[in-house]
Amino acid sequence: MIEGIFNSIEREYQSAIDGFSRDVMITQIELLLRYGSRFYARQFTTRKVANDELLIRM
């Protein structure tokens, strides 16, 4: 999926520039950043649940 986003940005960058090129590339970069945010948010949610039992015992 991430490779697809990079490929899409690359194709847009290499193609003829028009009035939408910049917006399309920015949107693809925003999508990439949202996937990164989602990944890190899940990491903290998972760790919180995993550590709850340890905190209760303490």
N, C-alpha and C positions, 0 to 999 in steps of 0.2 A: 504494500500500500504506500509506504513512504517513498519507495523507489518510483512509483507511479507519479507521485507529486513532483519529485525532482525531474523526472522525464517530461512532465507537462510544462514545468517552468523552462526547462531547456528548449523544448520545441517552440514555445512562445517566444523565447529570447532569440532563437535562430530564424524565426519566420519574419515575413515582412511586417514592419511596424505600422500599426493603424491607431485609430483613436481609442481602442480598447486594450491594447497590449499592456500598458502599465497597470490598468485596473485588474486585468486577468492575472498578471504575475503577483500583484499585491494580494489578491484574494487567495491564490495558491500558497503564498508564504504565510498568510494568516491561518489557513487550514493546517499547515504544518505545525505552527506554534500552538494551535488548539489541541492537536494530537499530543504534543509534548506536555502541555498543561494537564490534559486528561490522564496521561500516564503517571505523572508525578502526584496528582491528586489521589489516584488509586493506590499508589505506594503508601501514602500516609494513612489512608483509610484502612488498608490491609494491616499495617503495623499496629494501628490503634486497637483493632479487634484482637490481634494476636497477643498484644501486651496487656490487655485488660485483666486476664486471669492472674498474671504476675503481679500487677498492681494491687489487686484485691487481696492476694495472699500477704503482701507486705503490710 
